[in-house]
Amino acid sequence: MKMTSAYANKLLKSLADEKSYWTNKEEASRTYVAAVGEEPVIPEYDYSAVSDTLNEIDRKTVIIRHALNLANATAKIPVGDTEMSVDSILVKMAQLNYRKTTLDTMRKCLPKMRESSHSFSSRNAVPEYRYTNYDPELVKRDYERISGKIMEMQIALDQYNQTFLFEVEL
C-alpha cells in the first residue's frame, strides 16, 4: 500500500497505542489473587492470543518504520537552492535549533551587566561587570538568518510529509 509520511506516523502512533492497550491488559490479566477458601475471580486471558497480537503489532511497526526510514534517507526535497534528504534535514534542523538557542541568549544580553557579588566578608567590595564581547547586530542578523532557514526547512518537510507517497508492504 502507498502512504505519506504523515499517514505512516499516525499509523505508528495508532500501533503504539494498540500495543500499550494489549500490554496493559496482559499485565492486569496474567495473574490473579485469591484468599484461601475464597472463590477466585479469574480474569479472561489467553496468552497465545495476546502474544500473537503483540507480535503482529511489532511486525507491522518494523515494516512501516523501515519503509519510512528508507524514504527519509533516499527522497530528495528541494530546500531553497539545494536538495536534501529528510534525515539530513532533521539533523541540520537540530543543529540550527541548538545554535539559535545560543544566539537568542546572546541577543538578549545587555552590553554591560552587573555581576552578583558573593563576597560578604568585605565592606568595600568593588562591583564587577560583565561586558558583551561581540557585535549584537551580527548576532541579531545570524539569529534571523538561522530562524528563516529553519522555517524554510520545516515548510519543505511539512509539504513532503503531506504529499510524498512511498510503498509499504504490510
Secondary structure, 3 states (H helix, E strand, C coil): CEEEHHHHHHHHHHHHHHHHHHHHHHHHHCCCCCCCCCCCCCCCCCHHHHHHHHHHHHHHHHHHHHHHHHHHHHCEEEECCEEEEHHHHHHHHHHHHHHHHHHHHHHCCCCEEECCCCCCCCCCCCCCEEECCCCHHHHHHHHHHHHHHHHHHHHHHHHHHHHCEEECCC
